[in-house]
Amino acid sequence: MTVKRPYLRLFILIAAAATVAVAILAVSGSTGPTKSHGSEGYQTLFGTRYLRVSGSRIDNCGLCHLDFAGGGEFNPYGTDFNAQPTRNETAFVNIEGLDSDGDGASNLNEINAFFEPGWDCDNIGSAANPPLGLANFVDQNNIGCVAPTPTATPTATATPTATPTPTATPTPTPTQTSVATPTPAVTPTPAPSVATLSVSASANTAASGSSVVINATTKDGSGNPMGGVPVDFQIVAAPAGSDASIGSLKTTKTTAADGVAKATLQTGSVGGNIVVKVSAGGRSTEVAIAVVSALPQTGEPPAGGSGFPWWLILVLAAAGGGTGIAALAVVKVRR
């Protein structure tokens, strides 16, 4: 007769169930968070690593999960974090240089800008319980997700080009080197031809230490004034020791629209004849200026008080001493 032991069987079943439960818990603890459950501890690690974003709009369960309320599947950033060999602050450091969401910005760049590193405009449609305005902080280049996401254009495969068969290069026939023809020298444009050159002076007799204006007038064959013609004024003769000048001994002036050019002659301190040569357009002429010492005032005796008494000459002239004596009297007076 077999003895029934119902309590022993119950004990064995309970022990087996407990062993299985312990094994499951051990496996779960060694592999980290599962896809259906997040951990507030990891969010705390995130806030410790990135203090400036702690408590900000991206410090939430949606940082790693598709459901912003927590738990469930991971988004791309959570997937990269979960793939690290350790689940600590080092894991966040390891994925800072990645672009988990593929929007062109690294995870660290997005975190520092308060943008979700696991979300972009292509995947926000799969977000559960998203915060208000999520589209405004998932892609820095498309805030609000208003612009269409560009589609990558496939690169066309280059078709290999057949290598051409080389052909013999013909030997060039030497050609005779031509001698360069020398360029003729440019002939300077001649000065305009002057048909008429007339010269006048403001005075033909001038006292020493004074000035005389010399005018030169140029005209063409039709008698019209010629403007823009260079005119040379040059002293060609002067008394010995003369200090006369006309802009030194020579000066060049240009005729105005009325065809007239002017130069000023300084007579200097030495008396005598000064001759000025005027040249323009292939023509030239001369003008003479007589330079005399300054004359005494009327009624004064000649300088030095010497000579024939001037008053006696006047008396003889008044007495009818003849035309010649009268003329001599005038000369003496003017001296």
MOPEGI-V90202 format. One record per backbone hydrogen bond with DSSP energy under -0.5 kcal/mol. NH is the residue of the N-H (numbers start at 0). CO is the residue of the C=O. If there is no record, write none. Layout:
nh co
NH CO
NH CO
This chain:
nh co
3 1
8 4
9 5
10 6
11 7
12 8
13 9
14 10
15 11
16 12
17 13
18 14
19 15
20 16
21 17
22 18
23 19
24 20
25 21
26 22
27 23
28 24
29 25
30 26
31 27
36 33
41 38
42 38
43 39
44 40
45 41
46 42
47 43
48 44
49 45
50 48
52 49
53 50
55 52
58 55
59 57
60 67
62 59
63 60
64 60
65 72
66 70
67 65
67 127
69 66
74 63
75 117
78 74
79 75
80 76
81 77
82 78
83 80
87 85
90 87
91 87
92 88
93 89
94 90
94 91
95 92
97 94
99 97
100 116
101 98
106 97
107 95
109 105
110 106
111 107
112 108
113 110
114 109
115 136
118 115
122 119
123 119
125 122
126 123
127 65
133 130
135 132
136 133
137 134
141 138
143 134
144 141
153 151
159 157
163 161
169 167
171 169
179 177
187 185
193 280
194 192
194 218
195 218
197 216
199 214
201 212
205 289
207 291
208 267
209 206
211 264
213 211
213 262
214 199
214 212
215 260
216 197
217 258
218 195
219 223
222 219
225 217
226 224
227 254
230 252
231 278
232 250
233 276
234 248
235 233
235 274
236 274
241 238
244 265
245 247
249 246
250 232
252 230
254 228
255 259
258 255
260 215
262 213
264 211
264 262
265 244
265 263
266 209
266 264
271 290
273 288
274 236
275 273
275 286
276 233
277 284
278 231
279 282
282 279
284 277
286 275
288 273
289 203
290 271
290 288
291 205
291 289
299 296
304 301
312 308
313 309
314 310
315 311
316 312
317 313
318 314
319 316
320 315
325 321
326 322
327 323
328 324
329 325
330 326
331 327
332 328
333 329
334 330
